[in-house]
Amino acid sequence: MKVRQDSVIGFVGIGVMGKSMVSHLIDAGYRTNVFTRTKSKADEIVQKGATWKDSPAQLAADSDIIITIVGYPKDVEEVYLGEKGLLHNCKKGNVVVDMTTSSPELAARIYIAAGELGVDALDAPVSGGDIGAQEAKLSIMVGGDREVFDKILPIFQHMGKNIVFQGPAGSGQHCKMANQIAIATNMIGVCEAIRYAEKAGLSPSTVLQSIEAGAAGSWTLSNLAPRMIKGDFEPGFFVKHFIKDMGIALESCDRIGLTAPGLSLAKSLYDDFARDGGEEKGTQALYTQYK
């Protein structure tokens, strides 16, 4: 069963990525309701045709499918499980989709709580940053029930290109943790490579032309190294949110009995950078610590 084109989509969280994601849904012809804590962040989307709702509760009551992408697990818990949150105000048969990078254990709790109320739930964190969101090329990693995934897939396809069902509730979040672990240590390598090129007297842009096409190639190298070289440290993804993700990943590593020294090192470097005032910068700004 596919989602109906006349379904109303509620979207909570109009941030760096959320704004582009909901914009694609409006362009696709879906009626949309929006809520975010800072109302002014939704002005552009409302002007484009979305309907503002004054609370998550009101949004849930007036929507068929609810998508969230907020900041931290505590925000996810509040917006879903609080008395004035989404689940207690959904209609039976609704679908909720959390696209925040959050705890796998919390995703499982939301799935159970939603099921008890007759609501379907998916955890579907994304990767690709501001560029992926703008170009509707996000990677979307999904946990929950396969039949619910199949129903919501047409909506995902307006926001992303690489959309993979990972397994039961929480599996999307576990996949995102693997993604963040890979990024964390890769970011260190990219920063050090660019700084090495500079210290060796080479043009880092010319070096990048060679190494991004070889075995060292990665999304971080191709998309964030040019920003490092230009001195562009504006957030496509905030340092403070990456630190949050790495903390969740380390907690999950402890639960499954995995030692992750590379992840631990990356988090310690970002913690130091945040203490120096860098938490509102983009993750590529770690490069400045090598200057």
C-alpha positions as CSV (number, residue, x, y, z in Angstrom):
1,M,0.0,0.0,0.0
2,K,1.4,3.4,-1.0
3,V,0.9,6.7,0.7
4,R,-1.9,8.7,-0.9
5,Q,-1.0,12.0,-2.6
6,D,-3.7,13.8,-0.6
7,S,-2.1,12.7,2.7
8,V,-1.2,15.7,4.9
9,I,2.5,15.7,6.0
10,G,3.4,17.3,9.3
11,F,7.1,18.3,9.6
12,V,8.8,19.2,12.9
13,G,12.2,20.9,12.8
14,I,13.0,23.5,10.2
15,G,16.8,23.7,10.5
16,V,19.7,23.6,8.1
17,M,18.5,20.3,6.6
18,G,14.8,20.4,7.5
19,K,14.1,23.5,5.5
20,S,15.2,21.9,2.2
21,M,13.6,18.6,3.0
22,V,10.1,20.0,3.6
23,S,10.5,22.3,0.6
24,H,10.9,19.3,-1.6
25,L,7.7,17.8,-0.2
26,I,5.8,21.0,-1.0
27,D,7.3,21.0,-4.5
28,A,6.0,17.4,-4.9
29,G,2.5,18.6,-4.2
30,Y,1.9,17.4,-0.6
31,R,0.0,19.5,1.8
32,T,2.3,20.2,4.7
33,N,2.0,21.4,8.3
34,V,5.1,22.7,10.0
35,F,6.3,23.4,13.5
36,T,9.7,24.5,14.9
37,R,10.7,26.0,18.2
38,T,11.8,29.3,16.5
39,K,8.8,30.3,14.4
40,S,10.8,32.7,12.3
41,K,12.8,29.8,10.8
42,A,9.6,28.6,9.2
43,D,8.7,31.9,7.6
44,E,10.2,31.0,4.2
45,I,8.5,27.6,4.1
46,V,5.1,29.1,5.2
47,Q,5.4,31.7,2.4
48,K,6.0,28.7,0.0
49,G,2.7,27.1,1.1
50,A,3.1,25.2,4.3
51,T,0.7,25.7,7.2
52,W,2.1,26.8,10.5
53,K,1.0,24.9,13.6
54,D,1.4,26.3,17.1
55,S,2.5,23.0,18.8
56,P,3.5,19.4,18.0
57,A,0.2,18.3,19.4
58,Q,-1.8,20.5,17.0
59,L,0.4,19.4,14.1
60,A,-0.1,15.7,15.0
61,A,-3.9,16.1,15.2
62,D,-4.0,17.7,11.8
63,S,-1.6,15.5,9.9
64,D,-1.5,11.9,8.5
65,I,2.3,11.4,8.3
66,I,4.6,13.2,10.8
67,I,8.3,13.7,10.1
68,T,10.7,15.0,12.7
69,I,14.3,16.1,12.5
70,V,15.2,17.9,15.7
71,G,18.4,18.3,17.7
72,Y,19.1,15.8,20.5
73,P,17.6,12.6,21.9
74,K,16.1,14.6,24.7
75,D,14.3,16.7,22.1
76,V,13.1,13.6,20.3
77,E,11.8,12.1,23.6
78,E,10.0,15.3,24.5
79,V,8.4,15.8,21.1
80,Y,7.2,12.2,20.9
81,L,6.6,10.9,24.4
82,G,5.6,14.0,26.3
83,E,1.9,14.4,27.3
84,K,1.6,17.3,24.8
85,G,3.8,15.4,22.3
86,L,3.1,13.8,18.9
87,L,2.0,10.2,19.9
88,H,-0.7,11.2,22.3
89,N,-2.2,13.4,19.7
90,C,-2.0,11.2,16.6
91,K,-4.9,9.5,15.0
92,K,-4.9,5.7,14.8
93,G,-3.3,4.7,11.5
94,N,-0.9,7.6,11.4
95,V,2.8,7.2,10.6
96,V,5.6,8.9,12.5
97,V,9.1,9.1,11.0
98,D,12.0,10.3,13.1
99,M,14.8,11.5,10.9
100,T,16.9,12.9,13.7
101,T,20.2,11.1,14.5
102,S,19.2,9.7,17.9
103,S,19.6,6.7,20.2
104,P,18.7,3.3,18.8
105,E,17.2,2.4,22.2
106,L,15.0,5.5,22.1
107,A,13.9,4.6,18.6
108,A,12.8,1.2,19.8
109,R,10.9,2.8,22.7
110,I,9.0,5.1,20.4
111,Y,8.2,2.2,18.1
112,I,6.6,0.3,21.0
113,A,4.8,3.3,22.4
114,A,3.4,4.2,19.0
115,G,2.2,0.6,18.4
116,E,0.3,0.7,21.6
117,L,-1.6,3.7,20.3
118,G,-2.2,2.2,16.9
119,V,0.4,4.4,15.2
120,D,3.3,3.1,13.0
121,A,6.8,4.4,13.6
122,L,10.0,4.4,11.6
123,D,13.5,5.6,12.5
124,A,15.1,7.1,9.4
125,P,18.2,9.2,10.1
126,V,19.9,10.8,7.1
127,S,23.4,11.6,5.9
128,G,24.5,14.1,3.3
129,G,24.4,17.4,5.1
130,D,23.1,20.6,3.8
131,I,24.2,19.8,0.2
132,G,22.4,16.5,0.2
133,A,19.3,18.0,1.6
134,Q,19.3,20.9,-0.9
135,E,19.8,18.5,-3.8
136,A,17.4,15.8,-2.5
137,K,20.2,13.3,-2.5
138,L,20.3,12.3,1.1
139,S,21.1,8.8,2.2
140,I,18.2,7.6,4.3
141,M,18.7,4.6,6.7
142,V,15.4,3.1,7.9
143,G,14.4,0.9,10.8
144,G,10.9,-0.4,11.6
145,D,8.4,-2.6,9.8
146,R,9.0,-3.3,6.1
147,E,5.4,-2.8,5.0
148,V,5.5,0.7,6.6
149,F,8.7,1.5,4.9
150,D,7.2,0.4,1.6
151,K,4.3,2.7,2.2
152,I,6.4,5.8,3.0
153,L,9.1,5.1,0.4
154,P,7.5,7.6,-2.2
155,I,7.9,10.4,0.4
156,F,11.5,9.4,1.1
157,Q,12.2,9.5,-2.6
158,H,11.5,13.3,-2.7
159,M,14.2,13.9,-0.1
160,G,16.9,11.3,-0.9
161,K,18.4,8.9,-3.4
162,N,20.1,6.2,-1.4
163,I,17.2,4.8,0.7
164,V,17.8,1.5,2.4
165,F,15.6,-0.5,4.8
166,Q,18.0,-1.8,7.5
167,G,15.7,-3.9,9.7
168,P,13.6,-3.7,12.9
169,A,13.1,-0.6,15.0
170,G,16.4,1.0,15.9
171,S,18.2,-0.4,12.9
172,G,18.2,2.9,11.1
173,Q,19.9,4.6,14.1
174,H,22.4,1.8,14.4
175,C,23.3,2.2,10.7
176,K,23.7,6.0,11.3
177,M,26.1,5.3,14.1
178,A,28.2,3.2,11.7
179,N,28.1,6.1,9.3
180,Q,29.2,8.6,12.0
181,I,32.0,6.4,13.2
182,A,33.3,6.2,9.6
183,I,33.1,10.0,9.2
184,A,34.7,10.8,12.6
185,T,38.1,9.2,11.8
186,N,37.9,10.1,8.1
187,M,37.6,13.8,9.1
188,I,40.8,13.6,11.1
189,G,42.6,12.2,8.0
190,V,41.2,14.8,5.7
191,C,42.3,17.7,8.0
192,E,45.7,16.3,8.4
193,A,46.1,15.6,4.7
194,I,45.2,19.2,3.7
195,R,47.4,20.6,6.4
196,Y,50.3,18.3,5.3
197,A,50.0,19.6,1.7
198,E,50.2,23.2,2.9
199,K,53.2,22.5,5.2
200,A,55.0,20.7,2.3
201,G,54.6,23.8,0.1
202,L,52.1,22.3,-2.2
203,S,48.8,23.8,-3.5
204,P,46.1,22.0,-1.4
205,S,43.6,22.4,-4.2
206,T,46.0,20.7,-6.7
207,V,46.7,17.9,-4.2
208,L,42.9,17.5,-3.8
209,Q,42.5,17.0,-7.6
210,S,44.8,14.0,-7.4
211,I,43.9,12.3,-4.1
212,E,40.1,12.6,-4.3
213,A,40.0,10.4,-7.4
214,G,42.2,7.7,-5.9
215,A,42.0,5.3,-3.0
216,A,41.7,8.2,-0.5
217,G,38.5,9.4,-2.1
218,S,35.5,10.0,0.2
219,W,32.5,12.3,0.5
220,T,34.3,14.3,3.2
221,L,37.3,14.8,1.0
222,S,35.3,15.9,-2.0
223,N,32.8,18.0,-0.3
224,L,34.4,19.4,2.9
225,A,38.0,19.7,2.0
226,P,37.3,22.4,-0.6
227,R,35.5,24.3,2.2
228,M,38.5,23.9,4.5
229,I,40.8,25.3,1.8
230,K,38.5,28.3,1.1
231,G,38.2,29.0,4.9
232,D,34.5,28.4,4.7
233,F,33.5,27.0,8.1
234,E,29.8,27.7,8.1
235,P,27.7,24.7,9.2
236,G,26.3,22.2,6.8
237,F,26.3,20.1,9.9
238,F,27.0,21.6,13.3
239,V,30.0,20.6,15.4
240,K,27.7,20.4,18.5
241,H,25.4,17.9,16.7
242,F,28.4,15.8,15.6
243,I,29.6,15.7,19.2
244,K,26.2,14.5,20.2
245,D,26.2,11.8,17.5
246,M,29.7,10.6,18.5
247,G,28.5,10.4,22.2
248,I,25.6,8.2,21.2
249,A,27.9,6.0,19.1
250,L,30.3,5.6,22.0
251,E,27.4,4.6,24.3
252,S,26.2,2.1,21.7
253,C,29.7,0.7,21.4
254,D,29.8,0.1,25.1
255,R,26.5,-1.7,25.0
256,I,27.6,-4.0,22.2
257,G,31.1,-4.6,23.6
258,L,33.1,-2.7,20.9
259,T,36.3,-0.7,21.6
260,A,36.5,2.3,19.2
261,P,39.7,4.2,19.7
262,G,39.4,6.2,16.5
263,L,36.0,7.4,17.4
264,S,37.2,8.3,20.9
265,L,40.0,10.3,19.6
266,A,37.8,12.2,17.1
267,K,35.3,13.1,19.9
268,S,38.1,14.3,22.1
269,L,39.4,16.6,19.4
270,Y,35.9,18.0,18.7
271,D,35.3,18.4,22.4
272,D,38.4,20.6,22.7
273,F,37.3,22.6,19.6
274,A,33.8,23.1,21.1
275,R,35.3,24.3,24.4
276,D,37.3,26.8,22.3
277,G,34.1,28.2,20.9
278,G,33.6,26.1,17.8
279,E,30.4,24.3,18.6
280,E,28.3,26.4,16.2
281,K,30.7,25.9,13.3
282,G,30.5,23.3,10.6
283,T,32.3,20.0,11.2
284,Q,35.0,20.9,8.6
285,A,36.2,23.6,11.0
286,L,38.2,21.0,12.9
287,Y,40.8,21.8,10.3
288,T,41.5,25.1,12.1
289,Q,42.9,23.2,15.1
290,Y,45.7,22.0,12.9
291,K,46.7,25.6,11.8
